[in-house]
Amino acid sequence: MDTPQGRYVSESVSEYSELALPNDANSLGNLLGGKIMHLVDLAAAIAAMRHARNVVVTASMDHMDFIHPVKLGQLVRLKASVNRAFRTSMEVGVKVWMEDPVKGTVQHVSSAYLTFVAINPEGKAVPVPQVIPESADEHRRYAQAGERREYRLALRRR
Ligand SMILES: CC(C)(COP(=O)(O)OP(=O)(O)OC[C@H]1O[C@@H](n2cnc3c(N)ncnc32)[C@H](O)[C@@H]1OP(=O)(O)O)[C@@H](O)C(=O)NCCC(=O)NCCS
């Protein structure tokens, strides 16, 4: 099947929510950072697969800060979208919020950028469609993804 020229960001957006449960919490009742990273990887992989229409692997995850805790009984909400595609790789941005379903409050928990690579059954990287940005935010993320890729490639070379 031919790779299409491009896909709109809206075609691959992935949204996901999960209730914070005791198995995934520390002794203070806060959701573990590793659990949030796992959910970030899943939400991002869904967006990348939707964009590529192909199996993808996580090549890297950039720096992550946790700026607000998620307490037991609260909801973790994630939204992921493909910011830009290169040749075989894609940068996916994920934003994480916590929602208190009783109080009705929502707070920003973390944001992350991940790189996924589309691979064939032999594990070889294969080309992906380009991203077609539409809104001003999508154009900004597209441009910034290019700068972040330069930085990642420089780190890799070192
Ligand atoms: C990611 C992987 C497919 C790259 O394979 P590779 O032989 O290095 O392939 P290439 O050098 O041709 O790179 C392919 C693309 O990946 C990108 N890439 C590779 N490593 C990267 C990294 N650490 N961070 C960001 N991008 C990376 C390259 O820039 C290239 O992008 P482009 O085609 O858009 O220019 C390979 O390293 C792999 O399979 N890793 C394991 C992935 C995995 O199992 N993840 C699950 C968690 S362990």
The ligand as a MOL file (V3000), in Angstrom:
LIG
                    3D

  0  0  0     0  0            999 V3000
M  V30 BEGIN CTAB
M  V30 COUNTS 48 50 0 0 0
M  V30 BEGIN ATOM
M  V30 1 C 14.0450 2.9360 17.2250 0
M  V30 2 C 14.7520 1.9950 16.2530 0
M  V30 3 C 13.7240 1.3330 15.3190 0
M  V30 4 C 15.7200 2.8610 15.4110 0
M  V30 5 O 16.4500 1.9770 14.6230 0
M  V30 6 P 17.7960 2.4450 13.8580 0
M  V30 7 O 18.4020 1.2660 13.2290 0
M  V30 8 O 18.5830 3.3040 14.7850 0
M  V30 9 O 17.1560 3.2590 12.7090 0
M  V30 10 P 17.6850 4.5700 12.0140 0
M  V30 11 O 19.0480 5.0010 12.4680 0
M  V30 12 O 17.4260 4.3590 10.5610 0
M  V30 13 O 16.6470 5.6330 12.5740 0
M  V30 14 C 15.2770 5.5610 12.2310 0
M  V30 15 C 14.6150 6.8010 12.7490 0
M  V30 16 O 14.5870 6.7530 14.1660 0
M  V30 17 C 15.0810 7.9630 14.6990 0
M  V30 18 N 15.6980 7.6370 15.9820 0
M  V30 19 C 16.4870 6.5820 16.2650 0
M  V30 20 N 16.8340 6.6100 17.5590 0
M  V30 21 C 16.2530 7.6920 18.1030 0
M  V30 22 C 16.2400 8.2450 19.4050 0
M  V30 23 N 16.9050 7.7020 20.4080 0
M  V30 24 N 15.5030 9.3830 19.6110 0
M  V30 25 C 14.8230 9.9390 18.6070 0
M  V30 26 N 14.8040 9.4620 17.3370 0
M  V30 27 C 15.5100 8.3460 17.0970 0
M  V30 28 C 16.0700 8.4510 13.6680 0
M  V30 29 O 16.2960 9.8440 13.7880 0
M  V30 30 C 15.3360 8.0950 12.3840 0
M  V30 31 O 14.3320 9.0730 12.1430 0
M  V30 32 P 13.9450 9.5630 10.6320 0
M  V30 33 O 13.8690 8.3380 9.7540 0
M  V30 34 O 12.6050 10.2020 10.7840 0
M  V30 35 O 15.0190 10.5160 10.2200 0
M  V30 36 C 15.5860 0.8870 16.9900 0
M  V30 37 O 16.6130 1.5020 17.7310 0
M  V30 38 C 14.7280 0.0370 17.8980 0
M  V30 39 O 14.0310 -0.8660 17.4490 0
M  V30 40 N 14.8060 0.3180 19.2040 0
M  V30 41 C 14.0070 -0.4410 20.1950 0
M  V30 42 C 12.6210 0.1630 20.2910 0
M  V30 43 C 11.8260 -0.4700 21.3910 0
M  V30 44 O 11.8210 -1.6740 21.5540 0
M  V30 45 N 11.1250 0.3640 22.1560 0
M  V30 46 C 10.3400 -0.1120 23.2580 0
M  V30 47 C 10.9670 0.2510 24.5500 0
M  V30 48 S 12.4180 -0.6670 24.9290 0
M  V30 END ATOM
M  V30 BEGIN BOND
M  V30 1 1 1 2
M  V30 2 1 2 3
M  V30 3 1 2 4
M  V30 4 1 2 36
M  V30 5 1 4 5
M  V30 6 1 5 6
M  V30 7 2 6 7
M  V30 8 1 6 8
M  V30 9 1 6 9
M  V30 10 1 9 10
M  V30 11 2 10 11
M  V30 12 1 10 12
M  V30 13 1 10 13
M  V30 14 1 13 14
M  V30 15 1 14 15
M  V30 16 1 15 16
M  V30 17 1 15 30
M  V30 18 1 16 17
M  V30 19 1 17 18
M  V30 20 1 17 28
M  V30 21 1 18 19
M  V30 22 1 18 27
M  V30 23 2 19 20
M  V30 24 1 20 21
M  V30 25 1 21 22
M  V30 26 2 21 27
M  V30 27 1 22 23
M  V30 28 2 22 24
M  V30 29 1 24 25
M  V30 30 2 25 26
M  V30 31 1 26 27
M  V30 32 1 28 29
M  V30 33 1 28 30
M  V30 34 1 30 31
M  V30 35 1 31 32
M  V30 36 2 32 33
M  V30 37 1 32 34
M  V30 38 1 32 35
M  V30 39 1 36 37
M  V30 40 1 36 38
M  V30 41 2 38 39
M  V30 42 1 38 40
M  V30 43 1 40 41
M  V30 44 1 41 42
M  V30 45 1 42 43
M  V30 46 2 43 44
M  V30 47 1 43 45
M  V30 48 1 45 46
M  V30 49 1 46 47
M  V30 50 1 47 48
M  V30 END BOND
M  V30 END CTAB
M  END
